[in-house]
Amino acid sequence: MIAVLGLGEMGSALAAAMLAAGHETTVWNRSADKAVPLVAKGARLADSPESAVRDAELVIVNVQDGAVAGKLLAAAGTALAGRTVVNLTDGPSEQASAAAELVADLGADYLHGQIMTIAPAIGSPDTVIFYGGPRAVFDKYEPVLRILGGRGTHVSDDPSVPLLYGMAIHDIMWGLLNGFLHAAALLGDAGLPLTRFADQAAPSLSALPTLFPMLATEIDRAEYATPFGALKHHLPSIDDVIAESHSRGVDTELPTYTRKLVADALAAGHGDDSYSRLIEHFAPR
């Protein structure tokens, strides 16, 4: 028996995936009307978090706030004893640690997961979900968890790590998207179709993520010197982007920020280092 607490867009998708896979599923939501489509598919509706988890072996939680998730688990109380909680709620990493401690005190095992997709992709073999918590607990329930996402991965015994992984990916995503939109503004002002650019520039754009493992290795080792593509070669190109943006009336804040990062590194004597040297601006050692 599986219990799903929280039936928002994502929670409903999680419960539906379990029902589609043939698992007996009990659901609970503060607004019971959210459960109607799931009950029609065979779910059992509980009237409280405690009653929802009482007969469940695996308890899945997905709500909009980590503090709310903690309150739901506290409301379930000692009914959680002997069960495994899989908390798939977003939030700061400290909330995952707090939930893990609470669940342990109630006599249950705990995994925290970070879902890296939107609700319609739940159940896809390509969906990534990062999990943290005891490896033995993850291994025990991995076949069930793969119903939710075929690329579910255990990343750490620390339940807070999946949330940090998710934040890191979102952080990178926003940087890439902002860079693309700034570039799109430049191209658009020049009357150049973006779809054609995206097609013709695809080889160069697809090569960008391949740099990440190299940069990661340099940062982990704190070894930044490089014979090619050093920081000193970036500055002229950044100045070109700023000048072009200014002449076309395109906002220059993003490339100007990048210029400051590079110029400061050059002033500190790091002109022959890789771009990874700029990690020291964000996290001084």
Secondary structure, DSSP 8 states (H G I E B T S, - for coil): -EEEE--SHHHHHHHHHHHHTT--EEEE-SSGGGGHHHHHTT-EE-SSHHHHHTT-SEEEE--S-HHHHHHHHHHHGGGGTT-EEEE-----HHHHHHHHHHHHHTT-EEEEEEE-S-GGGTT-TT-EEEEES-HHHHHHHHHHHTTT-TEEEEEESSTTHHHHHHHHHHHHHHHHHHHHHHHHHHHHHTT--HHHHHHHTHHHHHHGGGGHHHHHHHHHHT--B-SSS-GGGHHHHHHHHHHHHHHHT---HHHHHHHHHHHHHHHTT-TTB-GGGGHHHHS--
